[in-house]
C-alpha cells in the first residue's frame, strides 16, 4: 500500500529542512516495490517499538517497518490558483498525494525573510487554504457546467451529482474546505471522483526555532489566535523544530542526548509527525513474525482479515480460510508462541474478523 503526505507551505517556512530530516530516516525502497523512486519522495519508517521487540522475540534475520511516503512539494505563493509562481506545479503535485502536512512558521527571525514581510501563522494558513479553495472552486464550477447538460438529457445520477456539487460550491465560496462537509456514502463517491484539494486530510506542522523568538514560548497573541483556529477546526497538529531535527539526523544516540540537553530541547518530535501522519491517513499496522522476517504491514482501519491478507499477497485474500491472531503485546508477554498457544491466547478468526492495530497474524489458505 503506497500512501503519501505532501509537505506544503509558503517559502522560507522550513519545508525543505523538514524533508531533509525525514529522509535521513529513509529505508531502502527494495523492500517496498510499490514506492515511487523520486528524489522529492522520502520513504519514511513509522516508529513502532512493537516491531523490534517482535524481531528480537523471533530472532528474525530481517526487520521491515511500515512506511509513509513524504513528498517535498514546491513552495506556494499567493495567486497559485491563477498560475502565479510555481502554482500550477504546486497544485498538480498536491492532487497526487493522499494527505497534506502544512508547515507553518511560528518564530520571528530577521535573518530569515518572510515572504509577506512578517510572521503571522494564521494569515499564512489562510493564504494557502484560500488558494486550495479557489482551485477547487474552479474544478467544481467546470464540472457543474458539464453536469447541467447531463441533467437536461435526463442522465441517471446527474441530478444527485449536481446537488452535491452545489453544496461544495457554496462551502468553497464561504472559504470552507470540502472535508468539512458531511456526506453519505454515495456522495463520498462523487467527492472522490472530483479529486478536490481541500478534501484531503491536513496536518499542521508548527515549525519553531531553537534559541529563537518562538511565538508559543512567549505566549504571543499570534500564537493564541493560531491555537484557537486549530481548536475550532479540530485539526491535527504537531510542534517541531525542523532545524534541530535536521541537526540530529547525523548524530549518534549519545550525541543526540548531549545536544538536546545543551539546547534544552527534547527533539524527536519528528516521530510524532510521522505517527500523526499515519493516523491521519486512517492506517493501522499488523505484524507477521518468524525467524526469516518480522514485518509491519499497513492496512486501512476497519479492514477484514482477507483484505489485510492482500497486503501480503492476493492469495491470502482470494484463498483465505482462517487466520490465527494474537496481539503483539500478548505474544511478547508469554515468552514463546508455544506458551501463548497453551494459554489459549492465539485465536482462530474467519473472514468477518476486523484486524486490530498491533495484531500478529498468521494466515491459513
JONOR-V214228 format. One record per backbone hydrogen bond with DSSP energy under -1.0 kcal/mol. NH is the residue of the N-H (numbers start at 1). CO is the residue of the C=O. E is the energy in kcal/mol with one decimal. If there is no record, write none. Layout:
NH|CO|E / NH|CO|E
This chain:
5|69|-3.0 / 6|99|-2.6 / 7|71|-3.5 / 8|101|-2.4 / 18|14|-2.3 / 19|15|-2.6 / 20|16|-2.6 / 21|17|-1.9 / 22|18|-2.4 / 23|19|-2.7 / 25|22|-1.5 / 26|23|-1.4 / 27|43|-2.1 / 31|28|-1.0 / 32|29|-2.1 / 35|32|-2.2 / 41|38|-2.2 / 42|70|-3.1 / 44|68|-2.6 / 46|66|-2.8 / 53|49|-2.0 / 54|50|-2.3 / 55|51|-1.9 / 56|52|-1.9 / 57|53|-2.4 / 58|54|-2.5 / 60|55|-2.4 / 61|291|-2.4 / 64|294|-2.4 / 68|44|-2.4 / 69|3|-2.0 / 70|42|-2.5 / 71|5|-2.7 / 72|40|-2.9 / 73|7|-1.6 / 76|9|-1.8 / 80|77|-1.4 / 82|79|-1.7 / 83|80|-2.1 / 84|79|-2.4 / 87|84|-2.2 / 90|86|-3.0 / 91|87|-2.7 / 92|88|-2.1 / 93|89|-2.1 / 94|90|-1.8 / 95|91|-1.7 / 97|94|-1.2 / 98|4|-1.9 / 99|4|-1.2 / 100|201|-2.6 / 101|6|-3.3 / 102|203|-3.1 / 103|8|-3.1 / 104|205|-3.0 / 106|207|-2.7 / 108|213|-2.3 / 112|109|-1.5 / 117|114|-2.3 / 124|120|-2.3 / 125|121|-2.2 / 126|122|-2.3 / 127|123|-2.1 / 128|124|-1.8 / 129|125|-2.9 / 130|126|-2.2 / 131|127|-1.9 / 132|128|-2.3 / 133|129|-2.2 / 134|130|-2.7 / 135|131|-2.1 / 136|132|-2.2 / 137|133|-2.5 / 138|134|-2.0 / 139|135|-1.7 / 140|136|-2.9 / 141|137|-2.6 / 142|138|-2.1 / 143|139|-2.1 / 144|140|-2.5 / 145|141|-1.7 / 146|142|-1.3 / 147|143|-3.0 / 148|144|-1.9 / 150|146|-1.3 / 151|147|-2.5 / 152|148|-1.9 / 153|149|-1.4 / 154|151|-1.3 / 155|150|-2.5 / 158|155|-1.5 / 161|157|-2.1 / 162|158|-2.5 / 163|159|-2.1 / 164|160|-2.3 / 165|161|-2.8 / 166|162|-2.1 / 167|163|-1.4 / 168|164|-2.3 / 169|165|-2.7 / 170|166|-2.1 / 171|167|-2.1 / 172|168|-3.0 / 173|169|-2.4 / 174|170|-1.2 / 175|172|-1.6 / 176|171|-2.9 / 179|198|-1.8 / 180|177|-1.6 / 181|178|-1.6 / 188|184|-2.3 / 189|185|-1.4 / 190|186|-1.3 / 191|187|-2.2 / 192|188|-2.4 / 193|189|-1.6 / 194|191|-1.1 / 200|197|-1.2 / 203|100|-3.2 / 204|236|-2.4 / 205|102|-2.7 / 206|238|-3.0 / 207|104|-3.0 / 208|240|-2.5 / 212|209|-2.3 / 213|108|-1.0 / 214|212|-1.3 / 215|106|-2.8 / 218|214|-1.8 / 220|215|-2.3 / 224|220|-1.9 / 225|221|-2.2 / 226|222|-1.7 / 227|223|-3.0 / 228|224|-2.1 / 229|225|-2.0 / 230|226|-2.4 / 231|227|-2.3 / 232|228|-2.4 / 233|229|-2.4 / 235|230|-1.9 / 238|204|-2.1 / 240|206|-2.8 / 245|241|-2.6 / 246|242|-2.1 / 247|243|-1.9 / 248|244|-2.7 / 249|245|-1.1 / 251|248|-1.9 / 256|252|-2.5 / 257|253|-2.1 / 258|254|-2.1 / 259|255|-2.8 / 260|256|-2.7 / 261|257|-1.9 / 262|258|-2.2 / 263|259|-1.9 / 264|260|-1.2 / 265|260|-2.3 / 271|268|-1.4 / 273|269|-1.8 / 274|270|-2.3 / 275|271|-2.6 / 276|272|-2.4 / 277|273|-2.5 / 278|274|-2.3 / 279|275|-2.4 / 280|276|-2.5 / 281|277|-1.8 / 282|279|-1.7 / 283|278|-1.9 / 284|299|-2.5 / 286|297|-1.9 / 287|359|-3.0 / 288|295|-1.9 / 294|62|-2.4 / 295|288|-2.8 / 296|64|-2.6 / 297|286|-3.3 / 299|284|-2.1 / 301|282|-2.7 / 303|300|-1.4 / 305|353|-1.8 / 308|304|-2.6 / 309|305|-2.6 / 310|306|-1.3 / 311|308|-1.6 / 312|309|-1.7 / 313|309|-2.1 / 316|313|-1.5 / 317|314|-1.1 / 318|314|-3.0 / 319|315|-2.7 / 321|364|-2.4 / 322|364|-1.4 / 323|349|-2.2 / 324|362|-2.7 / 325|347|-2.9 / 326|360|-1.8 / 328|358|-2.7 / 331|327|-2.2 / 332|328|-2.6 / 333|329|-1.9 / 334|330|-1.1 / 340|336|-2.0 / 341|337|-2.3 / 342|338|-2.5 / 343|339|-1.8 / 344|341|-1.4 / 345|340|-2.6 / 347|325|-2.8 / 349|323|-3.0 / 353|350|-1.4 / 355|303|-2.1 / 358|285|-3.3 / 359|356|-2.1 / 360|326|-2.5 / 361|287|-2.9 / 362|324|-1.9 / 364|322|-2.9
